């Protein structure tokens, strides 16, 4: 274990394991979030969240190093692959709606999730644009976005780990795939 990992883990409340898209996709997501805020006239749940595909969160402080070590070990099994983003989608999130960029090839991302966390047929990878919108906000936004054409792809060759400290997510580490 590196000294920096020991030092940072003392102030960390939670770890978040994600797949982070490249800057050009993060920028596109930021613009779409701007559009949603403009159309709703309010700040929504994940307005300032950076684009990502969520894998899982971990908040057992005693075992931060163990979980990172375990994910590093499992990441060696994965080969890099392209993630294809194809259009916008929406789904119910309890009484609210979420608008997201749709991951076209869900299986490889689901495989990462299942090999690092557990099997879960309900896990669906996506990049959130606006999470947990109220129904009236969704009705104001969706007609403008539903036909938005967006197609991109990016190389997924790592898992990014964020650390929640002082109520903010900060970059913690990168876990590369394969034996690199």
Secondary structure, 3 states (H helix, E strand, C coil): CCHHHHHHHHHCCEEEEEECCCHHHHHHHHHHHHHHHHHHCCCCCCCCCCCCEEEEEECCHHHHHHHHHHHHHHHCCCCCEEEEEEEEEEEEECCEEEEEEEECCHHHHHHHHHHHCCCCCCCCCEEEEEEEECHHHHHHHHHHHCCCCCEEEEEECEEEEEEEECCEEEEEEEEECCCC
